[in-house]
Amino acid sequence: MRYEAIDTVPFTTIDGKTNNIKDIREYEILEILSFLNLRGEDLIDEIATREEFYGSGSEFDSYKIVDQNIVILFDNDFNLSKIKKLGIPS
């Protein structure tokens, strides 16, 4: 749903084929609720469903955690075992 309002733009590949894709989405900046020290087995969608964060059934809110931490996640190949803590937005 958060992608519906994003414009669709043409993208031409090096071999000349044109495909319609979604334009770049702006990352939502939210207030940090808390910081979480990670353990090796943590998963972002599991973190999102914890009662102290977004609660049961809120796997789809995991994008908020990804958006808030996109730089550190990208820099570490999205490997949570390389990251010590994540900011959890409200």
Secondary structure, 3 states (H helix, E strand, C coil): CCCCCCCEEEEECCCCCEEEEECCCCCCCCCEEEEEECCCCCCHHHHHCCCCCCCCCCHHHHHHHHHHCHHHHHHCCCCHHHCCEEEEEC
